[in-house]
Amino acid sequence: MTSRITRITWDEAGARRYERQLLRTPAPPGTPVAEVVGTLLAAHAQVLSAAELSVGLRLDGATRQDVRAALWDDRSLVKTYGPRGTIHLLAAAELPFWSAALTAVPSGKSAPPGLRMTPEQEERVIAAIGDALDGRQLTIDELSEEVVARTGPWAGDLVMEAFQGKWPRWRQVMHRAGQSGALCFAPDHGRKATYTRPPRFDPLPADEALALLVRHYLRAYGPATPPHFAKWAAAPRGWAADLFASLASSGGIEEVDFEGAPAWVVAGDTEFPSEAVRGVRLLPYFDAYAIAAQPRERMFPGAAYGRALAGGQAGNYPVLLVDGVVAGVWHQRRQGKRTTVTVEPLGRLSAVRERELGEQVVRVGEVLEARAELVVGKVTSGPHA
């Protein structure tokens, strides 16, 4: 007998994502910052101030200092290379899961033949990075000297295209070193990025970690399809499809009907709110909700698709959410203890929505420890790289 497939609408999916992303109701005061980050899976931290805002907006009463304390003082957070090989904040207690899962995701990217390293060389470099950073904090230049000394001159060949000039060959595996637990960020030394090694841990078995990653992803952002997950994880689509098929056959995930098409949720996780999303929110650069919620054309409807994305890529603009979907962009410019928040709505805001927007701007200022002023008008800043 064929089991009945649950039917889920866009509004229902959006309401549950919004709720689980702590956007409907922030976590109560006293909730550990690392717990909030774990709820998002990870907080994109290429722009650290944006990560502080992503987390702070989801924790009632929190400021950027709470995020910094978790990161640099009690080290319940780690800043390292996470999903897609990009810089994220991860819960330190979850590193055994993250490391095993991320290193098991196949990468479709590699350096050109004349520049790439052999698998053996990559392993030597990652080991050298971990040894060099054990109990130490090194700038990138200091780390480079240590890696070359531990491996050989070939690792220091200036062959990698960089923003200005060239980087040494070994840097092509920095993200893998971070994902494997050999490297994480330390507080900056002046204006220079500084690295250390996170506390040692034993990774989970790869199969267990990948299953956990998919379940975490679907709980936070489902219903979703293998291509959605592949995009989020920067993984090959075929590999993602096989992974979902394996988890479905073992009963870990189940198929649902999402707006007339097949999608997946964690097995048994088929309860969705009936109340649609209402309200206004401001999300910073690379916020997890804006990046992961799919399908993207529904998350960025109408004019938002062209205005708030960069070539179809989410995260490059801070976004205004109205009733759970993108309805504008914004930018903040700080001067001393004041910040001017310029918001560009893509449609008319009602008086209620304008009042909510003002409240959100005040909250942004509180998280950033600044007195915020709202300006409604054109955002002239371009997308973040």
N, C-alpha and C positions, 0 to 999 in steps of 0.2 A: 504494500500500500504506500503510495507516494505521500510524503508529508506536505502539509500546506506551507506555501512560501509566504512570508510576511511581506506586506507591501508598505513601502515607506515613501513619503512625499519629501520634496525639498524643504518645505517649512518644518516638518518634523525633524529631519536631519539637522537643519540649521539650529533649531531650538536646543537639541541635545548637545551639539558641539559647543554652542554658546554657553550652555550651563556647565559642561565639563571643562571648558576652558576658563572657568571662573570669571566670565565676563558678565553674566547675569547677576551673580552675587560673589564678591571677592571672598577669599578665605578669611576667617576671623582673626583678629589680633592674636599674636602668640603662636600662630601656625609657623613651623619651621620654614625658612626660605627654601631650603632644599626640597621640601615636600611640594611646594608650589612649582618649582622647576620640574620636578618629576611628573607633575600633573600635565605639564606641557610636553612631556618627553624630554625636551631640551630647549634652551633659550639661545637663539642665534646671537653671537657676541662679536661679530666682526666690528660693529660699532658698540663698544661696551656701554656707553651711556644709554643706547637704545635697549640693550638687554636689561639694564637696571630699571628702565621704565616699563618694559614688558612685564617684569616680575613684580615691581612695585605697584602697578595698577591692579594686580590680582590679589594683593594682600592688604587688607584693610589697615590703614594707618601707617603703612610702611613707607620708608624713604630709600633713596639710593644708598644711604649708609648701612642699612640693614643688609642689602645685597653685598656690599663691599665687605662687611664683617663676616658674612658667611663664606665669602670667597677667599679673603686674605688672612682672617684671624682664626676662626674655628675650622676653616677649610672643609666645611660640609659641602661646598661647591668646588668644582674644578673647571677652570677655563682651558679648553683643549680643542683638538680637532674632532668634530663629531660627525653627524650625518652629512653626506655629500662632500666630505673632506673639508668642510668649512668650520670656522671657529664658533664654538658653542659653550655655554655653561651647562654642565652636567652635575647631577647629584653624585657626590663622591662615593656614597654607599652603593651606587648602581654601576660603578666601573666594572666589576666582574661581568655583568651582563652586557654593558655597552661595548667593552673591548672585544669580547668574543663575537658579538653580533656584527660590529662594524668591520672587523678584519675578515669576516666570512662573506661579506658582500662583494661579489666580483666587480672589479673596476674595468670599465671599457676604455679608460684613458691610459696612455703611456707616452713617454717621451719618444721623439724620433730615433730611429735605429742608431745613429751615431752618438746620441747623447745618453741613452738609457743605460741603466745598470743591469747586470745579471741578477737573478734571484738570490744567488749567494752573496753578491755585493750588497744588495739591499738589506739582507739579514745582518751582515757585518756592520753596516752603517747604523741600523736601528739599535743593535747591541751596543755600539760605541756611544750613541747618543744617551742611552740609559745609564751606562757606566759613568760617562762624563758628568751627568746631572745628578747622580746619586748623592743627596745631602748637600747639593750646591745650587747656587743661582748664577747663571751665566748669560751674558748678552749674546746676541746672534754671532757677533764676531769672535767672542771667546769660545763659544760652542763650536764654531767652524774650525778653529785651530785645534781643538781637542779631537774632533772627529777625524780630521786629516791625519793627525799624529797617531791615532789608533787604527787607522785603516790603510792609508797610503796616499800618495800625491794625486792619484786619479780622482779621488773623492773631492779634491779641491779645484779641479779644472773648471774654469769660468765658462760654462757652456749653456747655462739656463737663462733664457730671456727674462729680463726683469723690467721694472718700471723705468729705471735709469741704469744702464749698463747691463752686466750679467751676474748671475749668482753661481756659486759652485755646484758641481754635479750632485753632491749629496743631498741638497735641499729638495730634490724632487720626491723624496720619501718622508719629508717632515710630517705630512698629515698621517702617514701610516705609523710613524713613531708615536704620534699623539694617540691614535686610535688603539695602539697595542699596549699603551701604558708606560712607554719609555720617556715620555715628555709631556709637560703641561706648562702653562704660563705662570710666571711669578710676577709680582708687582714690577712695573716699568722702572728701569734705572735711568732717571732723567727722562729723556725722550726716546730711549732705546728699549725695545721689547726685550724681556728677560724670561728665561726658562728655568724650570727645575723638573724634578721627577716626582710624580704623585706617589702617595703611599703604595707600597707593594700589595698586590692582590693576586688571587688565583682566578683566572677567567673560567666562566662556565663552559661546559661542552658546547661546541658551535651549534649543533642542531637545537639544543635546548634554548640557547640565546636567540637564535633566529625566530623560533616559535614565539618566544616572549616578546621580541621586537614587533612582530606582526600583531600580536594581541594588544600590546600597548598602543600601537598606532591605530588599530581599529576602534579601541575603546575611546580614544581621544578624537578621532577624525572620521570614523566610519559613519555610514556605509562607504566603502571604497572598493575600487577594482585593482587588480594587479598592475595595470599601467599607472594608476594614481600612486600606488606604493612605490613602483619603480622610479617615478619622477621624484618623489620625496626623498628616496634613498640614493638617487643617482645610480641605479642598478639596471642591468639589461632587462628588457621586458620579458623575454622568454624565460629567464631565470626566475623572475618574480612570479610568472604564471605557474611554473612548476612548483615553486614554494607554496603558493596558495593551494594548488591542487593536492599537494601532500598533506597540508594541514587540514584541508576539507575531508580527505579520506580518513584521517585519524580522528575526526570529530572535534578538532580544535576551533574551527570557524564554520559558519554556515552561510548559505546563499540567501539573499533577500531580493525582492524586487524594488529597485530604487528608481522611481520615476519611469517605470516601464522597461528598465534594463537590469541585467544581473549585476549584483554587487555583493559585498561580504561584510559580515559583522562577526564578533566573537560569538561562539556557540552559546545560545541562550540569552544573549544580550540584545533582546528585541523590544524592550520597553522604550518608548519615545514620548516626550512631553506633547500634550495636545495644544498647549498655549504657544502661539507664535512669538518670535522675538520682537520686542519693542524697546526703543530707546536709542540713545546716541553714545558712541564710544570713540575715543581716539587711540589708535594703535601706532607704535613707532616703526622705524625701519625694521624690516625683516622679522616682523612679529610672527610667531608660530601659527596663529590662527589664519592670518591672511595668506601665508605660504601653503599651508597643508589642506585647507578646505577646498574640496573639489565637488563638482566640476567647476573649473575656474570661470567659465563664461556666466555661470549663475552667481558666483561669489562677486564678480566684477561685472554687473549688468550694464547694458547700454553704453553710455558715454564713459563709464568708469573703466571699461576694458582698454580703451585707448589712452585715457588720461592717467590712470593710476598704475599701469603696468609699464615695464620697459621691454618692448619687443616680446610681450607675452610673459615676461618674468615678474613674479610677485616679489614684494619686499623692498624694491628700490625706492619707493615713496612711502612715507608715513601716510596712513589712510584714516579717513573719517568713515565710521560705520553708522548707518541709520537702519534700524530694524534688522541688524545682523548682516547686512551686505554693504559693500563699499559704495559710498555715495559722495566721495570727495577726497581731496588730499590736504595735507597741512605741513607746516614747517615751523620750527621754533628757533629763534635767534637770541642767544643769551648775552647779556651785558651786565657784568657784576652779579648782583643779587636779583636782577630782573630778567625776565625772558618774555619776548613777544611771540605769541603763538598766532600765526597767520593760517586761517582755515579757508579753503576754497571749496564750498559745496558745489555739487554739479546740478543741483536743483534747488527749488525754493524750500526753505525750512519754515515750518509752522512756528508760532510763538512758543509752544511747548518745547519743540525741538531746539529752538534758540536758547531757551533757558537751560535745557539739559546740556547743551554744548558749553555754555558758560561754566556750568558746574564741572564738566570734564576738564576744561582748561585750568580751573583752580586746582583740581586733583593732580594734573600733570605738574603744575608748579610745586605742589607739596612734595611729590616724589623726587623732583629734581632739586628741592630745597631752594626754590626761587619764587619770587612774586611774579605771577603770570598775568599778562595782559592779552586779551583776545582782540584780534583784528580779522574781520571777515573780508576777504578779497583774494586777488590772484596770487597764487604761489609762483614765484619766479625762479626758484631753485630747481635745477634739473635733477634727474635720478641719481642715486648713489651708485657708484660702480660696484 
